[in-house]
Amino acid sequence: MEVDGSWLVVTKVFAVVMTLSALLVTAVLVYLMVKLSRLLDTLLRKAEPVIRRAEEAAAAVSKATQAVSERTQRVAAEAEQKIGKAAADLEAAADTVRRASSGPAGSVAALLTGLAKGLRSAGPEAGETTESGE
């Protein structure tokens, strides 16, 4: 099988065209990469102050959140102490009222019971008076 000379010329031209196309595509890609790199650097430089401020704001929010949390815990602890003290005071007051109210009532009830028994034991004669006033 013999190769025709025109076929070799076509193959060589095709190879040269493909090589030049590959070089051109590579050069365009390198150019675009350089432009993209510059654009990203510019964007990063412009974004740095925004990023820095966002970090500062996040730090401030974190600090404020921590302060609020600490204060909330302190207020909750104080409220718990006050509630405990109020409950103890209320229980002591209820006990005092119970003792104070049962003391006189119990004494009066005992006194009335004693008087009633005394009058019954004296009989009807002790409570009666004569018509002459004796």
TACORTA-V259385 format. One record per run of one state. SS is the DSSP state (a for helix, b for strand, c for the rest). FROM is the first residue (numbers start at 1). TO is the last residue. If there is no record, write none. Layout:
ss=(SS;SS)
from=(FROM;FROM)
to=(TO;TO)
This chain:
ss=(c;a;c)
from=(1;5;128)
to=(4;127;134)
